[in-house]
Amino acid sequence: MSKLLAERGAAIVDADKIARELQDPGTPVLAAMAERFGGGIINDDGTLNRAAVAEIVFSDKQALKDLNGIVHPAMQAEIQRQIDQNVDTDRLVVLDFPLLGENPRKGLAATIVVDIPYELAVQRVVEQRGMDEVDARNRVSSQMDREDRLKIATHMVDNTGDLVDLVAAVDRLWDELIVLPATVPAQAGGPAEEPANEIDRSGEAVWIFGYGSLVGPESMARTIGRVAVHKVDFFQADLAGYGRRWNYGVMHFAGQWKREDGVDIVDGTIVALGVVESADETVNGVVAAVTGDELGNLDRRERYYDRVDVTDLITVLDDDGGTVDGVVYTYVPRLASIVAYETARDNGTAGIRRSYWDQVDAAFAAFSTEQVERYRASTPDPDIPVVDVLAARER
């Protein structure tokens, strides 16, 4: 949509493009990063080795602070420079920022949301990017809820139609935007002040105990937007005082499948694993390092859970003597989710997506077959069927 707005005369400030260009070969930011973290973060062709940087900063809190101290000021300065370029013009400036809802900006005259239903979003990701449907659903689901996005919008563009429909919608939007009162450039586009009692977004590393696909490397990458490295971001661990139960996500996804008795389930409940307090049990899993803003992404993904501090209940099992330094959280399903699961189970409309088993097995197998065996041994047999889901949608 930014392209269509640019064609109508808008100046586009593209945050993704700025971030990439600031770390191009020969830039001061890349030079400062190499000086701080060593020449090993530079590829032979002079480009940034992002995996090497991740391996350094997400095992070292001070290194992460230093990285943010190098990149963030330069990025904000470039954003402001591009805004200032248009101070003496009558051009409309559009800040094209990913995850604007998760990371709000101050001083905006309007917040535009390009809206699309969940199922259509999945379909387009599969068709346009060639992504597996399960991966597409996980990626779309990891983003802010459609309902929450619409709450922050001052203007909404419906993108359910074809390009002709989108162009017409942008034309209507343009007519609304050009009559908005001007904002003060020096006060626009910067990060919004952190609301009181919100999560910590300081960049300090915290840890998440996951019990399956929650901390599988691919699943985490979709949620936090970066590659996770074993024994840097991930360690094996045990969690005391909790046990696995089939009660996860029951207010999130609805599915369609056919039962063995031939009954079609059109609006069934798709269930996966969760952990609940249980004094007599200990479950194995993985602890994964995340930063404050990434924790916010997880909070939104696990929005039917309570995030619980389990720092004193974790035992790290890394063979190399790895430890975790800092707070450890896990996510525990709320009572309403458990009740919804039990209701669907008793009605015969609850099922486990077959591919979920593969995701969980892969998460544990990344460490060892022993982890898989321990997971299987400590997981109760499901009291609902494992099914091939024909279609799924967000509730």
Summary of the structure (lengths in Angstrom):
residues: 395
radius of gyration: 23.0
end to end distance: 26.8
largest distance: 70.9
contacts: 1178
relative contact order: 0.13
helix: 41%
strand: 25%
